[in-house]
Amino acid sequence: MSSFLKFLVSSGDANSSRRHKHPYYPREVVVPNYAPNTLTLPMVLGAFGGAVTLLMVGVVAVGKKVNKRLTWKDAGALAWFTLCGFLHCFFEGYYVLNHATLPSKQDIFAQLWKEYALSDSRYMTSDPFMLCIEALTVLTWGPLSFLAVFAIIKGNTSLRHITQTIVSVGHLYGVALYFGTCFFQEKFRGISYSRPETLYYWVYYAGMNAPWVIVPAILLFQSSKTISQGLSVLNKVKSMKGGDSSASGSSSIYSGKAESIRSFDGSSESKSSSSRKADRESKREPSRDSRDGGKERRDRVEREQASYLRDEGRPESIAESRYEIWEESRADAREQLRKKKPGRRE
């Protein structure tokens, strides 16, 4: 009997060891068909890091060749979005496509994911949250990162900062969800997805995700500042255009009043207008209005008014009212020009 019980316990321990034959936490998690990596950690990181570094350096070199005005800050942003585009579209895209068979694969991307999963085992279990957040990253932040690369190289400031703002907000939101779900799982359910060693928790889990908090925050501040400055300049230009239009409007009002004055003069002085015009052109003298304030004009109008009213039966109020209308129009035009002229002080 005792031997039978020992057999049951030993068989149970054997099944448990086979079921938990992986290095991931929590220990009871099931990782189907897990196969340990065949390459050492320096080999995996060296191959991947070297390829990514060459890609970023190459893109920055092309960017400086195409856009001679590329500053070192622009070059840094260009390298960052190149890294993001590559990781989102290819590295994380590989996970989304191969999440079910990832534990058993041995290619370079699979071995990298199995190494990183020591800090977050959800990548080995097809966790629904990880699949959703990674699929969203592959379909949106990856292509938008490459669009930001294109905008920086071409020097398209408006497209660059719009795209940079969207991607940076997406990165901050995704990292907040990523850290938040792990925190609440450990806080309220006592479940930790990371191994307790410093390398896996602080270097892999915290350190490798920290750049997606720091760099997007810096880029978001930069884009917000640039967009704010651009809108400020636009508002100033609009206000200047508004002032010009008001000035032109006042000028047009004055011109219209002056035209009405000239039409009145032409109707009342049709007989002598041609002779006066010839005299002004020959003598090149300023107009009588600017020289004596309109005194001589009033005298002429009075003489013409007297000749116009030879017949005693015609009321003199007709001519007087026409003259008063002309004077009021002229004064009104000058007053409006004085009030609406830009930069004119009272």
Secondary structure in CASP SS format (residue, H / E / C, confidence):
PFRMAT SS
TARGET T0000
AUTHOR 0000-0000-0000
METHOD secondary structure of the structure
MODEL  1
M C 1.00
S H 1.00
S H 1.00
F H 1.00
L H 1.00
K H 1.00
F H 1.00
L H 1.00
V H 1.00
S H 1.00
S H 1.00
G H 1.00
D H 1.00
A H 1.00
N H 1.00
S H 1.00
S H 1.00
R H 1.00
R H 1.00
H C 1.00
K C 1.00
H C 1.00
P C 1.00
Y C 1.00
Y C 1.00
P C 1.00
R C 1.00
E C 1.00
V C 1.00
V C 1.00
V C 1.00
P C 1.00
N C 1.00
Y C 1.00
A C 1.00
P C 1.00
N C 1.00
T C 1.00
L C 1.00
T C 1.00
L H 1.00
P H 1.00
M H 1.00
V H 1.00
L H 1.00
G H 1.00
A H 1.00
F H 1.00
G H 1.00
G H 1.00
A H 1.00
V H 1.00
T H 1.00
L H 1.00
L H 1.00
M H 1.00
V H 1.00
G H 1.00
V H 1.00
V H 1.00
A H 1.00
V H 1.00
G H 1.00
K H 1.00
K H 1.00
V H 1.00
N C 1.00
K C 1.00
R C 1.00
L C 1.00
T C 1.00
W H 1.00
K H 1.00
D H 1.00
A H 1.00
G H 1.00
A H 1.00
L H 1.00
A H 1.00
W H 1.00
F H 1.00
T H 1.00
L H 1.00
C H 1.00
G H 1.00
F H 1.00
L H 1.00
H H 1.00
C H 1.00
F H 1.00
F H 1.00
E H 1.00
G H 1.00
Y H 1.00
Y H 1.00
V H 1.00
L H 1.00
N H 1.00
H C 1.00
A C 1.00
T C 1.00
L H 1.00
P H 1.00
S H 1.00
K C 1.00
Q C 1.00
D C 1.00
I H 1.00
F H 1.00
A H 1.00
Q H 1.00
L H 1.00
W H 1.00
K H 1.00
E H 1.00
Y H 1.00
A C 1.00
L C 1.00
S C 1.00
D C 1.00
S H 1.00
R H 1.00
Y H 1.00
M H 1.00
T C 1.00
S C 1.00
D C 1.00
P H 1.00
F H 1.00
M H 1.00
L H 1.00
C H 1.00
I H 1.00
E H 1.00
A H 1.00
L H 1.00
T H 1.00
V H 1.00
L H 1.00
T H 1.00
W H 1.00
G H 1.00
P H 1.00
L H 1.00
S H 1.00
F H 1.00
L H 1.00
A H 1.00
V H 1.00
F H 1.00
A H 1.00
I H 1.00
I H 1.00
K H 1.00
G C 1.00
N C 1.00
T H 1.00
S H 1.00
L H 1.00
R H 1.00
H H 1.00
I H 1.00
T H 1.00
Q H 1.00
T H 1.00
I H 1.00
V H 1.00
S H 1.00
V H 1.00
G H 1.00
H H 1.00
L H 1.00
Y H 1.00
G H 1.00
V H 1.00
A H 1.00
L H 1.00
Y H 1.00
F H 1.00
G H 1.00
T H 1.00
C H 1.00
F H 1.00
F H 1.00
Q H 1.00
E H 1.00
K H 1.00
F H 1.00
R C 1.00
G C 1.00
I C 1.00
S C 1.00
Y C 1.00
S C 1.00
R C 1.00
P C 1.00
E C 1.00
T H 1.00
L H 1.00
Y H 1.00
Y H 1.00
W H 1.00
V H 1.00
Y H 1.00
Y H 1.00
A H 1.00
G H 1.00
M C 1.00
N C 1.00
A C 1.00
P H 1.00
W H 1.00
V H 1.00
I H 1.00
V H 1.00
P H 1.00
A H 1.00
I H 1.00
L H 1.00
L H 1.00
F H 1.00
Q H 1.00
S H 1.00
S H 1.00
K H 1.00
T H 1.00
I H 1.00
S H 1.00
Q H 1.00
G H 1.00
L H 1.00
S H 1.00
V H 1.00
L H 1.00
N H 1.00
K H 1.00
V H 1.00
K H 1.00
S H 1.00
M H 1.00
K H 1.00
G H 1.00
G H 1.00
D H 1.00
S H 1.00
S H 1.00
A H 1.00
S H 1.00
G H 1.00
S H 1.00
S H 1.00
S H 1.00
I H 1.00
Y H 1.00
S H 1.00
G H 1.00
K H 1.00
A H 1.00
E H 1.00
S H 1.00
I H 1.00
R H 1.00
S H 1.00
F H 1.00
D H 1.00
G H 1.00
S H 1.00
S H 1.00
E C 1.00
S C 1.00
K C 1.00
S C 1.00
S H 1.00
S H 1.00
S H 1.00
R H 1.00
K H 1.00
A H 1.00
D H 1.00
R H 1.00
E H 1.00
S H 1.00
K H 1.00
R C 1.00
E C 1.00
P C 1.00
S C 1.00
R H 1.00
D H 1.00
S H 1.00
R H 1.00
D H 1.00
G C 1.00
G C 1.00
K H 1.00
E H 1.00
R H 1.00
R H 1.00
D H 1.00
R H 1.00
V H 1.00
E H 1.00
R H 1.00
E H 1.00
Q H 1.00
A H 1.00
S H 1.00
Y H 1.00
L C 1.00
R C 1.00
D C 1.00
E C 1.00
G C 1.00
R C 1.00
P C 1.00
E C 1.00
S H 1.00
I H 1.00
A H 1.00
E H 1.00
S H 1.00
R H 1.00
Y H 1.00
E H 1.00
I H 1.00
W H 1.00
E H 1.00
E H 1.00
S H 1.00
R H 1.00
A H 1.00
D H 1.00
A H 1.00
R H 1.00
E H 1.00
Q H 1.00
L H 1.00
R H 1.00
K H 1.00
K H 1.00
K C 1.00
P C 1.00
G C 1.00
R C 1.00
R C 1.00
E C 1.00
END
